[in-house]
């Protein structure tokens, strides 16, 4: 059974490699709708949310490390 399974897997891989995949490039995106030098152009893009999440994760890890250290000292 394993020999048959090996042959089947090899055949599937060979088929996947030999089948041409159509890769088509997209056209010119044109104007992005916002000039990067324009002060009204929002460049935040969720960066503040990622920063807040990072701070929260770091605080949680620091709290857990402090709690584990405190629990091991008390025992």
N, C-alpha and C positions, 0 to 999 in steps of 0.2 A: 504493500500500500504506500509506503514512504517513497519508493522508487517512482511510482506513478504520480505521486504528489509533487515530487521534484521535477519531473518532466512537464507537468502541467504548469507549475510556477515558471519554469524556464520558457515555455511556449507563450505564456501570457506576457512575460517581460519582453521577449523578442517581438511579439506583436505590438506592444506599446511603443517600443523603440522604432519599429519600422513604419508605423502609421504616421504620415506627415501631419503635423499640426499647423493649422493656419494661423499665422501671426501677422496681424495687419497693424501697421502704424497708424496712429490717429493724426488728423490734420492739425494745422496751426491753431492753437487755442484762442488766438486773437487777443483782444484786450482783456486783461483779468478783471477789469472793472474798478481798479483802484491803483493809483499812483503811489508807490512806496514812499515818495518824498512828500506826499500830501499829509498834513497833520491830521486831517479828518479820517485818514485810512486806519482802520483798526488792525493793529498788529498783535493783539493779545492772543486771540485764537485758543483760549482755554488755558493759557500758560499759568494764569493765577490759580485756576482750579488744580492743576498739577502740582504747583508749589504748595498749596494748602494741603493737598493729600500727602505729599512728601513730609511736610512738617508734622502732620497728624500721625503718620506711620512711625516717624522717628520718635515722637513723644511716647507712643504706645510701646515701642521696643525698649525705650529707656525706662519706662515705668515697670515693665515686666522684669527687666534685668535688675532693677532696684528691689523689686518685691522678692525675686528669687534669692538675691543676696541677703536680704533681711531675714527671709525664712530659714536659710541655711545657718545664719549666725545665731538665731534664737534656739535652734535645736542643739 
